[in-house]
Amino acid sequence: MSYVTEIAPAPADQVIDHFSRRLSLETDCADVAQALKDRPDFTLLHVVGTSAAYERRHIPTAIHLNHRDISAERMAEWPLDTIFVVYCAGPHCNGADQAALKLARLGRPVKIMIGGITGWADEELPFATGPEAGSFKQAA
């Protein structure tokens, strides 16, 4: 018996529950990129760093809104049913976690894009530059 199988796999219903809950909280770079190519049904938020850092490199279509600036007043720009996908610098950063928590406390639907900018770069996906969100197709 190996360390892998020493503890038996969970029953299928527990696995389904676990991964369904996990996928309701997060998405990944490849799925976001595909949605941006097609027709995104969410608003992508770049939630860390300064405006200058955002202008140097961000994910196409992402709006810069630092997690510290998330408030009921600021979020009033979007309809209440807007789904937000938030990302930060990468696994070493908890800005997306902080943004997701704030958005959820405001009653906003939210997911984290795991990997953040680091994951996006690892997938060799295109970045945008400048102060505007731009479109994915323009940046590709």
ZIDATA-V416024 format. One record per pair of residues at least 12 apart in sequence whose C-alpha atoms are under 7 Angstrom apart, sorted by the first residue. I is the first residue (numbers start at 1). GAP is how many residues later the second one is. Records with the same first field share a line. If there is no record, write none. Layout:
I=GAP + GAP
This chain:
25=86 + 87
26=85 + 86 + 87 + 88
27=84 + 85 + 86 + 87
28=85 + 86
29=84 + 85 + 90 + 91
36=100
37=99 + 100
42=40 + 41 + 42 + 43
43=40 + 41 + 42
44=17 + 18 + 19 + 40 + 41 + 42
45=17 + 18 + 19 + 20 + 39 + 40 + 41 + 42
46=16 + 17 + 18 + 19 + 40 + 41 + 42
47=17 + 18 + 19 + 20 + 39 + 40 + 41 + 48 + 49 + 52
48=18 + 19 + 40 + 47
49=17
55=74 + 75 + 76
56=73 + 74
57=70 + 71 + 72
58=69 + 70 + 71
59=68 + 69
60=67 + 68 + 73 + 74 + 75 + 76 + 79
61=72 + 73 + 74 + 75
62=71
63=70
67=28 + 31 + 32
70=32
72=34
80=28
81=27 + 28
82=27
83=26 + 27
84=25 + 26 + 27
85=25 + 26 + 27 + 28
86=14 + 25 + 26 + 27
87=25 + 26 + 29
88=28 + 29
89=27 + 28 + 29
90=25 + 26 + 27 + 28 + 29
91=24
96=16
100=12
126=13 + 14
127=12
